[in-house]
């Protein structure tokens, strides 16, 4: 597409916006309907250790998203001389799993617990035995059940439980939903129903430690969507949150949000069965899309899904580039001095 065609695409909203909240950067990318990159923006951030919990504040989440989008909008204005007022569709991606619990007023109950926290060993072990299905420590259900076992006071007030991408999607669209790939790291899913595994839901409900609460596990989890399904639209309030300048209008179609594992599968074209990929970022993981179930539980193999619900075997390590990133930053500072 030439400059005039891209300008027309922006003016007419024939574009798609992708926002990715990674562990070290938030990225916003606008593409035309031929997948050509139109503009982009980013924001560098880092997790914080708060009372022994690795977290990111909600204030920093929105500061990062707004800064990334503002940088993208500025680039589009500089390149094509047009303000972004309409967007055709939006997709949110973020670091997978973790724990974000909200009360009925939409207030977060405890600081966001990221995938990096290894604090749910007891819960993960007990749930793995109960379900006969591997539950990693970073999964949302492990965080929830560990909070139950710890008798944390906030648990009784939970009205909605989600992940980072599910939270951002909700604030932009008003829809409490999440893509099936990320949903599979919230609670195990069933490929045949494209929903949370019904038998495991019943087993969790039956736990004595869980029965004391008035909430129902299925009701507090986000609705599961697969790739291609309508996951709502950008509301006027969501548009104002994304673009405080007031230029952006609501109405953009929202795709089901996903975790970074799902975006990695799509980016490497590894969504068909018997394909695989390797990701080496802040964490590292390898994934293979299975054509038949594992014969038994392996504690070192996590079972997730592709964005369209096919089972994926994943081997994950929490630390990959973190150390070399820190050393490189130190050498860069030294070189500048």
C-alpha positions in Angstrom: 0.0 0.0 0.0 1.2 3.5 -0.8 1.0 6.5 1.5 -2.4 7.7 0.2 -3.9 4.2 0.6 -2.6 3.9 4.1 -3.9 7.3 5.0 -7.3 6.3 3.6 -7.2 3.0 5.6 -6.6 5.0 8.8 -9.3 7.5 8.1 -11.8 4.8 7.4 -10.9 2.5 10.2 -9.7 -0.3 8.0 -7.0 -1.2 10.5 -6.3 -3.6 13.4 -4.6 -2.7 16.6 -2.6 -5.2 18.6 -1.6 -4.5 22.2 0.9 -6.8 23.9 1.8 -6.5 27.6 5.1 -8.4 27.9 7.3 -8.8 31.0 9.6 -6.0 30.0 7.8 -4.0 27.4 4.3 -3.0 26.4 3.8 -2.8 22.6 1.1 -1.3 20.4 1.1 -2.0 16.7 -1.4 -0.8 14.1 -1.7 -2.7 10.8 -3.7 -2.2 7.6 -6.0 -4.8 6.2 -3.2 -6.2 4.1 -1.2 -6.8 7.4 1.3 -4.0 6.6 2.5 -2.3 9.7 1.2 1.3 9.8 2.6 2.6 13.1 3.8 1.3 16.5 4.7 2.5 20.0 6.1 1.0 23.2 6.7 1.5 26.9 9.4 -0.1 29.0 8.5 -1.5 32.4 9.6 -4.0 35.0 7.9 -6.0 37.7 8.2 -5.0 41.3 8.7 -7.1 44.4 5.9 -6.1 46.9 5.9 -7.9 50.2 7.4 -11.0 48.5 5.0 -10.9 45.5 6.2 -10.1 42.0 3.6 -7.6 40.6 2.8 -4.7 38.3 0.6 -1.9 39.6 -2.7 -1.2 37.7 -1.5 2.4 37.4 1.6 1.3 35.5 -0.5 -1.0 33.3 -2.6 1.9 32.1 0.3 4.3 31.9 2.1 1.8 29.7 -0.9 1.1 27.4 -1.7 4.8 27.1 1.9 5.8 26.4 2.3 3.0 23.8 -0.9 4.0 22.0 0.0 7.7 22.2 3.4 7.0 20.6 1.7 5.0 17.9 -0.8 7.7 17.2 2.0 10.3 17.0 3.9 8.2 14.5 0.7 7.8 12.4 0.1 11.6 12.5 3.8 12.3 11.6 3.9 9.8 8.7 0.4 10.2 7.2 -0.9 13.5 8.5 -4.0 12.0 10.0 -5.4 11.5 13.5 -6.6 8.0 14.4 -10.4 8.2 15.1 -11.6 4.8 14.2 -10.1 1.3 14.4 -11.6 -1.8 12.8 -10.5 -4.4 15.3 -8.4 -4.8 18.5 -6.7 -7.7 20.1 -5.1 -7.8 23.5 -2.2 -10.1 24.5 -0.4 -10.3 27.8 1.9 -12.4 29.9 0.1 -15.6 30.6 -1.6 -16.9 33.7 -1.2 -15.2 37.1 -3.9 -14.0 39.5 -6.1 -10.9 39.4 -9.1 -11.1 41.7 -11.8 -8.4 41.9 -14.8 -7.6 44.1 -18.3 -6.8 43.0 -17.4 -3.1 42.6 -14.5 -3.9 40.3 -11.8 -3.2 42.8 -8.7 -5.4 42.8 -8.5 -7.3 46.1 -4.8 -8.0 46.2 -1.9 -6.8 44.0 -1.6 -8.6 40.6 0.3 -11.9 41.2 2.3 -12.6 38.0 3.4 -15.9 36.5 6.8 -15.3 38.1 5.6 -16.1 41.6 6.5 -19.6 42.9 4.2 -19.5 46.0 1.5 -22.0 45.2 3.4 -25.3 45.6 0.9 -26.9 48.0 -2.2 -25.9 46.0 -0.6 -27.0 42.7 0.3 -30.4 44.1 -3.1 -31.0 45.7 -5.0 -30.0 42.5 -2.8 -32.1 40.3 -3.6 -35.1 42.4 -7.3 -34.2 42.5 -7.7 -33.7 38.8 -5.1 -36.2 37.6 -3.9 -33.4 35.5 -0.8 -31.2 35.9 -1.5 -27.9 37.5 1.6 -25.6 37.3 2.3 -23.1 40.2 1.7 -20.1 38.0 -1.8 -21.0 36.9 -4.7 -18.9 38.2 -6.5 -21.8 39.8 -3.4 -22.7 41.8 -3.1 -19.1 43.0 -6.8 -19.1 44.0 -6.6 -22.4 45.9 -3.4 -21.4 47.6 -5.2 -18.3 48.8 -8.0 -20.6 50.1 -5.5 -22.8 51.9 -3.8 -19.8 53.4 -7.2 -18.5 54.6 -6.6 -15.1 53.0 -9.3 -12.7 53.9 -9.9 -11.4 50.4 -11.1 -14.7 49.0 -14.6 -14.4 50.4 -15.1 -11.1 48.4 -14.1 -12.5 45.0 -16.6 -11.7 42.3 -14.4 -12.0 39.2 -11.1 -13.8 38.6 -9.0 -13.2 35.5 -5.5 -12.7 33.9 -3.8 -9.6 32.7 -5.1 -9.7 29.1 -8.6 -10.6 30.4 -8.5 -7.6 32.7 -7.4 -5.2 29.9 -10.0 -6.7 27.6 -12.7 -6.2 30.2 -11.8 -2.6 30.8 -11.9 -1.8 27.1 -15.0 -3.7 26.1 -17.0 -4.4 29.3 -16.8 -8.2 28.5 -15.6 -10.7 31.1 -14.1 -13.1 28.6 -10.7 -14.5 27.6 -9.3 -16.6 24.7 -9.2 -20.3 25.2 -5.4 -20.4 25.1 -5.1 -18.2 28.1 -8.2 -19.7 29.7 -6.3 -23.1 29.7 -3.9 -21.5 32.1 -6.7 -20.2 34.3 -8.4 -23.6 34.7 -8.0 -26.8 32.6 -10.2 -26.8 29.5 -11.9 -29.5 27.5 -11.0 -29.5 23.7 -14.4 -31.1 22.9 -16.5 -28.4 24.6 -14.1 -25.4 24.2 -14.8 -24.6 27.8 -13.5 -25.3 31.3 -13.4 -29.1 32.0 -16.8 -29.8 33.6 -15.6 -32.8 35.7 -12.8 -30.8 37.2 -15.1 -27.9 37.9 -17.3 -30.3 39.9 -14.3 -31.7 41.8 -13.1 -28.3 42.7 -16.6 -27.3 43.9 -16.7 -30.4 46.1 -13.6 -29.5 48.0 -14.4 -28.8 51.7 -12.1 -25.8 51.7 -14.0 -24.3 48.8 -17.6 -25.0 50.0 -17.4 -22.3 52.7 -17.5 -19.5 50.1 -20.7 -18.2 48.5 -19.1 -17.8 45.1 -19.2 -20.5 42.5 -16.0 -21.2 40.6 -17.6 -21.3 37.1 -19.4 -18.0 37.8 -16.2 -16.1 38.8 -14.1 -17.2 35.9 -14.2 -15.3 32.5 -16.2 -16.8 29.6 -14.1 -18.8 27.2 -13.9 -17.7 23.5 -12.0 -19.3 20.6 -10.2 -17.5 17.8 -12.6 -16.0 15.4 -15.4 -15.5 17.8 -16.8 -12.0 18.6 -15.6 -10.9 22.0 -17.4 -7.6 22.2 -16.6 -4.1 21.0 -14.5 -1.2 22.2 -16.8 1.0 24.4 -16.7 4.7 24.5 -15.3 4.5 28.0 -12.7 2.0 26.8 -11.8 4.3 24.0 -11.3 7.2 26.5 -9.2 4.9 28.6 -7.0 3.8 25.7 -6.7 7.3 24.3 -7.2 10.1 26.9 -6.8 12.7 24.2 -10.4 12.0 23.1 -9.6 11.4 19.4 -10.4 7.7 19.4 -14.1 6.6 19.0 -15.6 3.4 20.3 -17.0 0.6 18.2 -13.9 -1.4 17.2 -14.5 -5.2 17.1 -12.7 -7.0 20.0 -11.0 -10.3 19.3 -10.7 -12.8 22.2 -7.7 -11.8 24.3 -4.8 -14.3 24.6 -1.7 -15.0 26.6 1.8 -14.7 25.1 2.0 -18.4 24.5 -0.9 -18.1 22.0 0.6 -15.1 20.2 3.9 -17.0 19.9 2.1 -20.0 18.3 0.4 -17.7 15.8 3.6 -15.7 15.1 5.5 -18.9 14.3 2.6 -20.6 12.4 2.6 -23.4 14.9 -1.2 -23.8 15.5 -1.8 -27.0 13.5 -1.4 -30.4 15.2 2.1 -31.9 15.0 3.7 -28.5 14.8 5.7 -26.7 17.5 7.8 -23.7 18.4 10.3 -22.4 20.9 10.1 -19.0 22.7 13.1 -17.5 24.4 12.3 -14.2 26.2 12.1 -13.3 29.8 11.0 -16.9 30.3 11.6 -19.8 27.9 9.2 -22.4 26.7 8.8 -25.0 24.0 5.4 -26.1 22.7 4.1 -28.9 20.6 0.5 -29.1 19.3 -0.6 -32.7 20.1 -2.7 -35.0 17.9 -3.6 -37.2 20.8 -3.7 -36.9 24.6 -0.8 -37.6 26.9 -1.0 -41.1 28.3 -0.2 -39.9 31.9 0.4 -36.8 34.0 3.9 -35.3 33.7 4.7 -32.6 36.3 7.2 -31.0 33.9 4.8 -30.8 31.0 2.0 -28.2 31.1 -1.1 -28.7 29.0 -2.4 -25.5 27.4 -4.2 -24.9 24.0 -3.8 -23.1 20.7 -6.1 -20.1 20.3 -8.6 -22.4 18.5 -8.6 -25.0 21.3 -6.2 -27.7 20.2 -4.1 -29.3 23.1 -0.5 -28.1 23.4 2.2 -29.7 25.5 4.5 -27.0 27.0 7.8 -27.2 28.9 8.4 -23.8 30.7 11.2 -22.3 32.6 10.7 -19.1 34.5 14.1 -17.5 33.7 15.6 -17.1 30.3 16.9 -13.7 29.2 16.5 -11.9 32.5 20.1 -12.2 33.6 21.6 -11.3 30.3 19.2 -8.4 30.0 20.4 -7.0 33.3 24.1 -7.5 32.4 23.6 -5.8 29.0 21.9 -2.9 30.7 24.8 -2.6 33.1 27.3 -2.6 30.3 25.3 0.0 28.4 25.3 2.3 31.4 29.1 1.8 31.8 29.7 2.5 28.1 27.7 5.8 28.4 29.7 6.9 31.4 
